[in-house]
Amino acid sequence: MHRLLSVTGRAGRHRIGQLIRYGSVSIISTVVGLSVLGTLVTTRAMSPGWANIVATATGTVPSFELNRRWVWRRTGARSVTREVGPFCVMSFLGLALSTLTVTAAAAWAAHHALAPASRTMLVEAANVAAFGSLWIAQFVVLDRVLFGRPAAGEVRSIDRGSGNGSLEAA
């Protein structure tokens, strides 16, 4: 973990930029997901558990694309087996945890007869807490397994001007 957060020299500046971009992607996908979740819970269009599934699925799309292209600078064709599948599995493991916490929060809110706005805020807080607890673990997996290593046929090159690594076809 220490090596992941090393901040010396060009590589350190690149890592800090990468962490900032990763955090930004998390904010974007969280806003997308919470907007969907809040709308579905407030309108009672579906149960909080199902609303959480729809919200997570919706937020996964921009999360994958932005992480792949912007954070880890991956270009070219996506590999369903090496990138899309594992990313979705990770996202939906987070979904399982967040659905349990969202469902428990909604049950607690119903038991205590919370007002709709309070119920929605509690459900959204449960969602953020569940996904937030997985944030660092996901960064490590994305960096070490999915996007941080060159795929078959790709060669890592360094943009000398910015210190940013990019991948190009071999």
N, C-alpha and C positions, 0 to 999 in steps of 0.2 A: 504494500500500500504506500509506503514511503516513497518508492520510486515513481509511483503514479503522480504524486504531488510535488515532486522535485521542482524547484523554481530557479535553478541557476542557468544562466546563459540563454542562448537562443531557444534551446529545447524547453527550458523553463517558461519562457515567454509564450511559446507555442502552447504549452500545457495550460497555462493560465487562460489564454484566449479560448482554448478548447473547453475548459470548464465553464467559462462565461457563456459560450455558445450553447453548451449542454444545458446550463441553467435556464437560458432563454427559451430553448426548445421545450423544456419542462413547463415553463410558465405558459407558453403558447398552447401546448396540448392540454394543460390543466384548465386554462380559460375555456377552451373549446368544450372539453368534457364537462366542466362544471356548469357551463351555460345550458348544455343539453340536459344534464341531470337536474338542475334547478327548475328548468321549464317543465320537464316531465313530472317531477315531484310536486311542484306547486299546482299544476293543473290537474294532478291526479290522473294523468293520461295512462299511467301504468304504475304498478307497485314499485317502491323504491329499489328493490332488488333487480327487477327487469330494467328499470330506468338506468341503473348503474351499468348494466350490461351494454345497453345501447350507447350510453355516454362513453364508456371505455372503448368500444369498437370505433366510435366516431373520432375520439382523440388519438387512437393508435395510428391512423393514416398520416396525419401531419407529423406525428412524433417519429415514425419510421423514416419518412422522406427527409425531414430536416436533419435528423441525426446522421443519416447516411451521407447526405450531400453536403451539408453545411458544417457539421461538427467534425466528421471524420473524412470529409472531402472525397468520398467514394463517387466515382462516375461510372458510366457504362451500364450494361445490363445487370439487373438484379438477379441474384440466385435465389430461387424459391427454397431450395434445400439448405443452403448455407447462410442466408440472410433473412428472408421473409418469414419462413417457418419458425426458426428459433426466436426471432423478434416477437412474433405473434404468441408463441408459447410463453415467453417471458411476460408479455403484456397481460395475457390471460391468467397467468399465475397471480399477478398483481390484482387482476379482476376478481379472482376467487377470494383473496384476502379482503379486498375492499367491499365485495358484496356481502361477506359475512359481517363486516363492521357496519356497513350501511344498513343492513337488515336489522342488526341488533340495535343500532341507534334509533331507527324508525320505530321498533317495538317499544323501546324505552320511552320515546316521545309520545307514542299512543297511550301507553300505560299511565303517563303523567299528564295526559290531555294538554300537550303543548299546543300553542297557537300555530297555524300553518306556517307563518314566517319563521318562528323558532324551530319548528320541525324541519323545515328546509335547511336552515343554517346548521342544525345539528347533523343532518344527513350529509351535507357537503363537507363539514368539518371531519366527519368520520372517513369520508372518501380521501380527503387530503392527507389525513394522518396515516392511512393505510399505504397509499402510494408514496408518501414522503419517507416512510420507513424503509422503502425498497430503493430509494434514489441512488445511494452510493453503490449498492450491490449491482444495480443495473449499469452504472457507468463502468465498473470494472469488467463486467461481462461484455459490454459493447466494445470496450477498448481492447481487451485481451483475446476475445473469441470472435466476435462478429465483424467489426469494422476496422479494428486497429491493425490487423495483419493483412498483407497483400493476398488477394485471392489468386487462384491459379491463373497464370497468364498476365498478371499485373506486376509492375515493378514500381517500387517507391522512389519518387524523385523529390528533391527539396527545391523549393522556390527560394533562391539565394537572397532575393530582396526582402522577403517577409519572414522567412524562417518557417513557412507553412509547408507541411508535407502534402503531396498529392499523389494519386495513383494514376498510372497510365498503362495502357495496353502494351504488352511486350511485343 
